[in-house]
Amino acid sequence: MISHEIRQAILAMKEKGLGLREISRVLKVSRNTLRRVLHEPQPKATGPVAKRQDEVIPLSPAIYRRCKGNADP
């Protein structure tokens, strides 16, 4: 089973245009695993998490400006 973090890294690297061999070397994952991750459908957030994201995402720019880019307000 591949972790969620690795799965997200694979998708991000592929989106940037990196090839399977390069991603495989960097993440130390087989190319067959990469192909499997890239071909399986991506789950969509549903339920309370999706609703929460819809409420928080519009607020993010205002929070970022208020914090001036720092994590602690």
Biopython code that builds the backbone (N, CA, C, O; Angstrom):
import numpy as np
from Bio.PDB.StructureBuilder import StructureBuilder

atoms = [
    (1, "MET", "N", (0.842, -1.175, 0.000)),
    (1, "MET", "CA", (0.000, 0.000, 0.000)),
    (1, "MET", "C", (0.884, 1.234, 0.000)),
    (1, "MET", "O", (1.829, 1.331, 0.784)),
    (2, "ILE", "N", (0.582, 2.156, -0.863)),
    (2, "ILE", "CA", (1.375, 3.371, -0.986)),
    (2, "ILE", "C", (0.722, 4.482, -0.164)),
    (2, "ILE", "O", (-0.502, 4.615, -0.152)),
    (3, "SER", "N", (1.539, 5.272, 0.518)),
    (3, "SER", "CA", (0.992, 6.303, 1.403)),
    (3, "SER", "C", (0.391, 7.456, 0.598)),
    (3, "SER", "O", (0.698, 7.657, -0.577)),
    (4, "HIS", "N", (-0.457, 8.184, 1.265)),
    (4, "HIS", "CA", (-1.126, 9.326, 0.644)),
    (4, "HIS", "C", (-0.111, 10.388, 0.219)),
    (4, "HIS", "O", (-0.264, 11.010, -0.832)),
    (5, "GLU", "N", (0.923, 10.592, 1.033)),
    (5, "GLU", "CA", (1.934, 11.605, 0.727)),
    (5, "GLU", "C", (2.704, 11.249, -0.549)),
    (5, "GLU", "O", (2.953, 12.107, -1.394)),
    (6, "ILE", "N", (3.074, 9.976, -0.674)),
    (6, "ILE", "CA", (3.781, 9.524, -1.869)),
    (6, "ILE", "C", (2.883, 9.662, -3.093)),
    (6, "ILE", "O", (3.330, 10.087, -4.158)),
    (7, "ARG", "N", (1.624, 9.302, -2.932)),
    (7, "ARG", "CA", (0.661, 9.412, -4.035)),
    (7, "ARG", "C", (0.555, 10.862, -4.510)),
    (7, "ARG", "O", (0.552, 11.124, -5.713)),
    (8, "GLN", "N", (0.469, 11.801, -3.568)),
    (8, "GLN", "CA", (0.381, 13.213, -3.923)),
    (8, "GLN", "C", (1.665, 13.698, -4.583)),
    (8, "GLN", "O", (1.619, 14.499, -5.518)),
    (9, "ALA", "N", (2.813, 13.218, -4.103)),
    (9, "ALA", "CA", (4.096, 13.596, -4.692)),
    (9, "ALA", "C", (4.184, 13.093, -6.129)),
    (9, "ALA", "O", (4.658, 13.812, -7.009)),
    (10, "ILE", "N", (3.737, 11.876, -6.372)),
    (10, "ILE", "CA", (3.748, 11.316, -7.728)),
    (10, "ILE", "C", (2.909, 12.186, -8.655)),
    (10, "ILE", "O", (3.355, 12.551, -9.743)),
    (11, "LEU", "N", (1.707, 12.516, -8.228)),
    (11, "LEU", "CA", (0.811, 13.311, -9.066)),
    (11, "LEU", "C", (1.387, 14.700, -9.323)),
    (11, "LEU", "O", (1.278, 15.222, -10.433)),
    (12, "ALA", "N", (1.995, 15.299, -8.307)),
    (12, "ALA", "CA", (2.571, 16.634, -8.471)),
    (12, "ALA", "C", (3.756, 16.611, -9.426)),
    (12, "ALA", "O", (3.894, 17.495, -10.273)),
    (13, "MET", "N", (4.610, 15.605, -9.292)),
    (13, "MET", "CA", (5.782, 15.518, -10.160)),
    (13, "MET", "C", (5.380, 15.245, -11.603)),
    (13, "MET", "O", (5.978, 15.792, -12.530)),
    (14, "LYS", "N", (4.385, 14.413, -11.794)),
    (14, "LYS", "CA", (3.914, 14.121, -13.148)),
    (14, "LYS", "C", (3.288, 15.371, -13.760)),
    (14, "LYS", "O", (3.450, 15.632, -14.952)),
    (15, "GLU", "N", (2.584, 16.127, -12.957)),
    (15, "GLU", "CA", (1.958, 17.363, -13.429)),
    (15, "GLU", "C", (3.015, 18.378, -13.872)),
    (15, "GLU", "O", (2.779, 19.170, -14.784)),
    (16, "LYS", "N", (4.189, 18.346, -13.215)),
    (16, "LYS", "CA", (5.284, 19.244, -13.595)),
    (16, "LYS", "C", (5.995, 18.784, -14.856)),
    (16, "LYS", "O", (6.833, 19.508, -15.395)),
    (17, "GLY", "N", (5.669, 17.587, -15.331)),
    (17, "GLY", "CA", (6.220, 17.103, -16.581)),
    (17, "GLY", "C", (7.390, 16.143, -16.445)),
    (17, "GLY", "O", (8.051, 15.844, -17.440)),
    (18, "LEU", "N", (7.662, 15.656, -15.256)),
    (18, "LEU", "CA", (8.749, 14.704, -15.073)),
    (18, "LEU", "C", (8.345, 13.337, -15.613)),
    (18, "LEU", "O", (7.168, 12.979, -15.605)),
    (19, "GLY", "N", (9.316, 12.591, -16.073)),
    (19, "GLY", "CA", (9.068, 11.266, -16.613)),
    (19, "GLY", "C", (8.973, 10.214, -15.517)),
    (19, "GLY", "O", (9.327, 10.464, -14.365)),
    (20, "LEU", "N", (8.489, 9.032, -15.895)),
    (20, "LEU", "CA", (8.320, 7.954, -14.927)),
    (20, "LEU", "C", (9.649, 7.517, -14.314)),
    (20, "LEU", "O", (9.724, 7.262, -13.112)),
    (21, "ARG", "N", (10.687, 7.431, -15.127)),
    (21, "ARG", "CA", (11.988, 6.998, -14.593)),
    (21, "ARG", "C", (12.512, 7.961, -13.543)),
    (21, "ARG", "O", (13.008, 7.544, -12.496)),
    (22, "GLU", "N", (12.399, 9.241, -13.825)),
    (22, "GLU", "CA", (12.907, 10.236, -12.878)),
    (22, "GLU", "C", (12.112, 10.212, -11.574)),
    (22, "GLU", "O", (12.692, 10.259, -10.489)),
    (23, "ILE", "N", (10.807, 10.141, -11.681)),
    (23, "ILE", "CA", (9.964, 10.067, -10.481)),
    (23, "ILE", "C", (10.293, 8.801, -9.709)),
    (23, "ILE", "O", (10.387, 8.823, -8.482)),
    (24, "SER", "N", (10.468, 7.701, -10.426)),
    (24, "SER", "CA", (10.790, 6.422, -9.802)),
    (24, "SER", "C", (12.096, 6.497, -9.021)),
    (24, "SER", "O", (12.185, 5.989, -7.904)),
    (25, "ARG", "N", (13.093, 7.121, -9.599)),
    (25, "ARG", "CA", (14.385, 7.243, -8.924)),
    (25, "ARG", "C", (14.303, 8.136, -7.701)),
    (25, "ARG", "O", (14.851, 7.803, -6.650)),
    (26, "VAL", "N", (13.629, 9.257, -7.825)),
    (26, "VAL", "CA", (13.552, 10.216, -6.717)),
    (26, "VAL", "C", (12.784, 9.633, -5.537)),
    (26, "VAL", "O", (13.226, 9.740, -4.393)),
    (27, "LEU", "N", (11.645, 9.023, -5.809)),
    (27, "LEU", "CA", (10.774, 8.527, -4.741)),
    (27, "LEU", "C", (11.071, 7.085, -4.340)),
    (27, "LEU", "O", (10.517, 6.580, -3.364)),
    (28, "LYS", "N", (11.954, 6.421, -5.102)),
    (28, "LYS", "CA", (12.285, 5.014, -4.840)),
    (28, "LYS", "C", (11.030, 4.130, -4.867)),
    (28, "LYS", "O", (10.771, 3.340, -3.959)),
    (29, "VAL", "N", (10.266, 4.303, -5.951)),
    (29, "VAL", "CA", (9.039, 3.536, -6.176)),
    (29, "VAL", "C", (9.153, 2.918, -7.563)),
    (29, "VAL", "O", (9.684, 3.549, -8.477)),
    (30, "SER", "N", (8.667, 1.707, -7.728)),
    (30, "SER", "CA", (8.772, 1.053, -9.033)),
    (30, "SER", "C", (7.910, 1.777, -10.076)),
    (30, "SER", "O", (6.923, 2.434, -9.746)),
    (31, "ARG", "N", (8.311, 1.636, -11.326)),
    (31, "ARG", "CA", (7.553, 2.275, -12.405)),
    (31, "ARG", "C", (6.161, 1.662, -12.548)),
    (31, "ARG", "O", (5.217, 2.350, -12.935)),
    (32, "ASN", "N", (6.034, 0.379, -12.239)),
    (32, "ASN", "CA", (4.697, -0.233, -12.286)),
    (32, "ASN", "C", (3.778, 0.382, -11.235)),
    (32, "ASN", "O", (2.591, 0.587, -11.489)),
    (33, "THR", "N", (4.319, 0.675, -10.065)),
    (33, "THR", "CA", (3.520, 1.337, -9.028)),
    (33, "THR", "C", (3.120, 2.724, -9.492)),
    (33, "THR", "O", (1.980, 3.142, -9.288)),
    (34, "LEU", "N", (4.044, 3.442, -10.113)),
    (34, "LEU", "CA", (3.728, 4.773, -10.637)),
    (34, "LEU", "C", (2.600, 4.701, -11.654)),
    (34, "LEU", "O", (1.666, 5.503, -11.619)),
    (35, "ARG", "N", (2.694, 3.738, -12.554)),
    (35, "ARG", "CA", (1.639, 3.595, -13.566)),
    (35, "ARG", "C", (0.289, 3.312, -12.917)),
    (35, "ARG", "O", (-0.735, 3.865, -13.319)),
    (36, "ARG", "N", (0.302, 2.443, -11.907)),
    (36, "ARG", "CA", (-0.944, 2.112, -11.218)),
    (36, "ARG", "C", (-1.556, 3.351, -10.561)),
    (36, "ARG", "O", (-2.761, 3.584, -10.655)),
    (37, "VAL", "N", (-0.713, 4.140, -9.897)),
    (37, "VAL", "CA", (-1.208, 5.351, -9.223)),
    (37, "VAL", "C", (-1.746, 6.344, -10.245)),
    (37, "VAL", "O", (-2.778, 6.974, -10.014)),
    (38, "LEU", "N", (-1.057, 6.489, -11.368)),
    (38, "LEU", "CA", (-1.472, 7.466, -12.372)),
    (38, "LEU", "C", (-2.731, 7.043, -13.121)),
    (38, "LEU", "O", (-3.466, 7.896, -13.618)),
    (39, "HIS", "N", (-2.992, 5.737, -13.209)),
    (39, "HIS", "CA", (-4.148, 5.268, -13.963)),
    (39, "HIS", "C", (-5.406, 5.079, -13.118)),
    (39, "HIS", "O", (-6.513, 5.039, -13.656)),
    (40, "GLU", "N", (-5.246, 4.962, -11.814)),
    (40, "GLU", "CA", (-6.450, 4.771, -10.999)),
    (40, "GLU", "C", (-7.140, 6.109, -10.771)),
    (40, "GLU", "O", (-6.478, 7.141, -10.663)),
    (41, "PRO", "N", (-8.463, 6.094, -10.697)),
    (41, "PRO", "CA", (-9.190, 7.348, -10.506)),
    (41, "PRO", "C", (-8.879, 7.961, -9.147)),
    (41, "PRO", "O", (-8.714, 7.255, -8.152)),
    (42, "GLN", "N", (-8.802, 9.281, -9.126)),
    (42, "GLN", "CA", (-8.497, 9.994, -7.893)),
    (42, "GLN", "C", (-9.789, 10.191, -7.090)),
    (42, "GLN", "O", (-10.797, 10.649, -7.628)),
    (43, "PRO", "N", (-9.749, 9.845, -5.817)),
    (43, "PRO", "CA", (-10.955, 10.015, -4.999)),
    (43, "PRO", "C", (-11.255, 11.490, -4.774)),
    (43, "PRO", "O", (-10.350, 12.307, -4.598)),
    (44, "LYS", "N", (-12.527, 11.807, -4.783)),
    (44, "LYS", "CA", (-12.976, 13.174, -4.532)),
    (44, "LYS", "C", (-13.413, 13.272, -3.074)),
    (44, "LYS", "O", (-13.974, 12.325, -2.521)),
    (45, "ALA", "N", (-13.156, 14.408, -2.464)),
    (45, "ALA", "CA", (-13.568, 14.626, -1.080)),
    (45, "ALA", "C", (-15.088, 14.780, -1.040)),
    (45, "ALA", "O", (-15.671, 15.529, -1.823)),
    (46, "THR", "N", (-15.709, 14.065, -0.122)),
    (46, "THR", "CA", (-17.153, 14.152, 0.029)),
    (46, "THR", "C", (-17.484, 14.257, 1.505)),
    (46, "THR", "O", (-16.639, 14.012, 2.366)),
    (47, "GLY", "N", (-18.691, 14.615, 1.777)),
    (47, "GLY", "CA", (-19.150, 14.669, 3.161)),
    (47, "GLY", "C", (-18.678, 15.915, 3.883)),
    (47, "GLY", "O", (-18.473, 16.957, 3.260)),
    (48, "PRO", "N", (-18.503, 15.816, 5.201)),
    (48, "PRO", "CA", (-18.169, 16.994, 6.007)),
    (48, "PRO", "C", (-16.847, 17.642, 5.620)),
    (48, "PRO", "O", (-16.700, 18.859, 5.733)),
    (49, "VAL", "N", (-15.889, 16.850, 5.167)),
    (49, "VAL", "CA", (-14.587, 17.414, 4.792)),
    (49, "VAL", "C", (-14.742, 18.330, 3.585)),
    (49, "VAL", "O", (-14.183, 19.427, 3.567)),
    (50, "ALA", "N", (-15.490, 17.897, 2.579)),
    (50, "ALA", "CA", (-15.690, 18.709, 1.386)),
    (50, "ALA", "C", (-16.408, 20.004, 1.736)),
    (50, "ALA", "O", (-16.062, 21.066, 1.219)),
    (51, "LYS", "N", (-17.401, 19.921, 2.607)),
    (51, "LYS", "CA", (-18.120, 21.127, 3.008)),
    (51, "LYS", "C", (-17.197, 22.076, 3.746)),
    (51, "LYS", "O", (-17.261, 23.289, 3.549)),
    (52, "ARG", "N", (-16.348, 21.535, 4.589)),
    (52, "ARG", "CA", (-15.424, 22.360, 5.350)),
    (52, "ARG", "C", (-14.438, 23.055, 4.405)),
    (52, "ARG", "O", (-14.137, 24.234, 4.587)),
    (53, "GLN", "N", (-13.935, 22.335, 3.403)),
    (53, "GLN", "CA", (-13.014, 22.931, 2.438)),
    (53, "GLN", "C", (-13.688, 24.063, 1.681)),
    (53, "GLN", "O", (-13.068, 25.096, 1.427)),
    (54, "ASP", "N", (-14.948, 23.878, 1.319)),
    (54, "ASP", "CA", (-15.666, 24.921, 0.596)),
    (54, "ASP", "C", (-15.819, 26.179, 1.444)),
    (54, "ASP", "O", (-15.892, 27.282, 0.903)),
    (55, "GLU", "N", (-15.868, 26.027, 2.757)),
    (55, "GLU", "CA", (-15.993, 27.175, 3.645)),
    (55, "GLU", "C", (-14.651, 27.847, 3.894)),
    (55, "GLU", "O", (-14.596, 29.069, 4.030)),
    (56, "VAL", "N", (-13.575, 27.083, 3.957)),
    (56, "VAL", "CA", (-12.268, 27.609, 4.334)),
    (56, "VAL", "C", (-11.501, 28.197, 3.155)),
    (56, "VAL", "O", (-10.831, 29.219, 3.306)),
    (57, "ILE", "N", (-11.587, 27.578, 2.001)),
    (57, "ILE", "CA", (-10.775, 28.003, 0.859)),
    (57, "ILE", "C", (-10.998, 29.480, 0.506)),
    (57, "ILE", "O", (-10.013, 30.176, 0.259)),
    (58, "PRO", "N", (-12.223, 29.994, 0.468)),
    (58, "PRO", "CA", (-12.375, 31.427, 0.166)),
    (58, "PRO", "C", (-11.743, 32.339, 1.227)),
    (58, "PRO", "O", (-11.403, 33.483, 0.926)),
    (59, "LEU", "N", (-11.585, 31.855, 2.447)),
    (59, "LEU", "CA", (-11.005, 32.671, 3.513)),
    (59, "LEU", "C", (-9.484, 32.671, 3.493)),
    (59, "LEU", "O", (-8.862, 33.543, 4.101)),
    (60, "SER", "N", (-8.880, 31.722, 2.814)),
    (60, "SER", "CA", (-7.432, 31.554, 2.850)),
    (60, "SER", "C", (-6.645, 32.794, 2.440)),
    (60, "SER", "O", (-5.694, 33.134, 3.144)),
    (61, "PRO", "N", (-6.969, 33.496, 1.352)),
    (61, "PRO", "CA", (-6.187, 34.689, 1.005)),
    (61, "PRO", "C", (-6.232, 35.769, 2.080)),
    (61, "PRO", "O", (-5.224, 36.423, 2.347)),
    (62, "ALA", "N", (-7.397, 35.958, 2.699)),
    (62, "ALA", "CA", (-7.511, 36.968, 3.750)),
    (62, "ALA", "C", (-6.671, 36.588, 4.971)),
    (62, "ALA", "O", (-6.027, 37.443, 5.578)),
    (63, "ILE", "N", (-6.683, 35.313, 5.321)),
    (63, "ILE", "CA", (-5.894, 34.844, 6.464)),
    (63, "ILE", "C", (-4.411, 34.995, 6.162)),
    (63, "ILE", "O", (-3.642, 35.407, 7.031)),
    (64, "TYR", "N", (-4.007, 34.671, 4.955)),
    (64, "TYR", "CA", (-2.597, 34.771, 4.563)),
    (64, "TYR", "C", (-2.134, 36.227, 4.630)),
    (64, "TYR", "O", (-1.050, 36.512, 5.139)),
    (65, "ARG", "N", (-2.954, 37.144, 4.118)),
    (65, "ARG", "CA", (-2.578, 38.570, 4.173)),
    (65, "ARG", "C", (-2.491, 39.055, 5.609)),
    (65, "ARG", "O", (-1.581, 39.808, 5.956)),
    (66, "ARG", "N", (-3.433, 38.630, 6.449)),
    (66, "ARG", "CA", (-3.448, 39.063, 7.845)),
    (66, "ARG", "C", (-2.204, 38.568, 8.568)),
    (66, "ARG", "O", (-1.659, 39.273, 9.417)),
    (67, "CYS", "N", (-1.755, 37.370, 8.241)),
    (67, "CYS", "CA", (-0.578, 36.791, 8.889)),
    (67, "CYS", "C", (0.724, 37.230, 8.225)),
    (67, "CYS", "O", (1.809, 36.905, 8.709)),
    (68, "LYS", "N", (0.622, 37.963, 7.125)),
    (68, "LYS", "CA", (1.797, 38.440, 6.378)),
    (68, "LYS", "C", (2.710, 37.284, 5.976)),
    (68, "LYS", "O", (3.933, 37.420, 5.965)),
    (69, "GLY", "N", (2.101, 36.148, 5.648)),
    (69, "GLY", "CA", (2.857, 35.002, 5.164)),
    (69, "GLY", "C", (3.454, 34.137, 6.264)),
    (69, "GLY", "O", (4.051, 33.103, 5.968)),
    (70, "ASN", "N", (3.313, 34.526, 7.508)),
    (70, "ASN", "CA", (3.847, 33.739, 8.615)),
    (70, "ASN", "C", (2.811, 32.774, 9.143)),
    (70, "ASN", "O", (1.611, 33.020, 9.023)),
    (71, "ALA", "N", (3.257, 31.691, 9.718)),
    (71, "ALA", "CA", (2.349, 30.679, 10.250)),
    (71, "ALA", "C", (1.676, 31.156, 11.527)),
    (71, "ALA", "O", (0.512, 30.835, 11.767)),
    (72, "ASP", "N", (2.389, 31.919, 12.351)),
    (72, "ASP", "CA", (1.818, 32.414, 13.611)),
    (72, "ASP", "C", (1.259, 33.810, 13.420)),
    (72, "ASP", "O", (1.980, 34.695, 12.960)),
    (73, "PRO", "N", (-0.024, 34.040, 13.766)),
    (73, "PRO", "CA", (-0.610, 35.372, 13.582)),
    (73, "PRO", "C", (-0.070, 36.384, 14.557)),
    (73, "PRO", "O", (-0.470, 37.548, 14.523)),
]
sb = StructureBuilder()
sb.init_structure("model")
sb.init_model(0)
sb.init_chain("A")
sb.init_seg("    ")
for serial, (resi, resn, name, xyz) in enumerate(atoms, 1):
    if name == "N":
        sb.init_residue(resn, " ", resi, " ")
    sb.init_atom(name, np.array(xyz, "f"), 0.0, 1.0, " ", f" {name:<3s}", serial, name[0])
structure = sb.get_structure()
